Amino acid sequence: MLAPDLIGFGWSAKPQHYDYTIVDQADLTEQLLREQGVENFHILAHDYGDTVAQELLARDAERRAAGDRSLMIESVCLLNGGLFPEAHRPRPIQRLLASPLGPLVGRFGSEKTFAHSLSSVFAADSRPDEEQMHQFWMLWCSKHGKRNGHKLMGYMAERRTHRQRWVGALTRPQVPVRLIDGLRDPVSGARMVHRYRQLIAEPDVIELPEVGHYPQLEAPADTLRAFREFHTTRVG
């Protein structure tokens, strides 16, 4: 199993003078897979990672069409994320970071503001406690990550620019795909699921009604159960 922090996130490098794009994240992911000698693989992704997974799915379809059997995806399981830009509802802080004020907002944002914004995407009954929230804050700040917050928000514009390619990867998948979604997520919850069901033929969706943006944290047992059931019944 590989569980990388994408560049700019978590404990990974967070270079200041860097062009953070979904395509680059996909390139780095493929490079990691090749370095590890991986030929076939399954994807479990969340949020920003969902969009990286959509780009990887698009590349997978292109390789299969060309007869290239390298780096073949076997299945994809997606957790809450902005799969369709028209159904994505970013939080006010995300809009600010993506605006011309973004560099200042990111650099001078406080832990209190961060905690308020992040807690709002959790369901009311499963929000992090003070210590957990502080740990999230430390991850955000590690390696001077605050200064890059505005750059990481570029994915929202990328989703609009590449909508046809990335949504097409979901509507014409070459492999089994499941969405596990916490419906109380104000960013990519019930509205995103509704749009998914509109656009995807025979959608495989597991709805978690009492869960917010982070199913893996808010309802880990239910999320794991849905993931395992997907692999047992549809992937094999």
Sequence and secondary structure as in RCSB ss.txt:
>XXXX:A:sequence
MLAPDLIGFGWSAKPQHYDYTIVDQADLTEQLLREQGVENFHILAHDYGDTVAQELLARDAERRAAGDRSLMIES
VCLLNGGLFPEAHRPRPIQRLLASPLGPLVGRFGSEKTFAHSLSSVFAADSRPDEEQMHQFWMLWCSKHGKRNGH
KLMGYMAERRTHRQRWVGALTRPQVPVRLIDGLRDPVSGARMVHRYRQLIAEPDVIELPEVGHYPQLEAPADTLR
AFREFHTTRVG
>XXXX:A:secstr
      TTSTTS   SS    HHHHHHHHHHHHHHTT  EEEEEE THHHHHHHHHHHHHHHHHHHT  SSEEEE
EEE S  SSGGG    HHHHHHHSTTHHHHHHH  HHHHHHHHHTTS GGG   HHHHHHHHHHHHGGGGGGGHH
HHTTHHHHHHHTHHHHHHHHHS SS EEEEEETT TTTSHHHHHHHHHHSSS  EEEETT  S HHHHSHHHHHH
HHHHHIIIII 
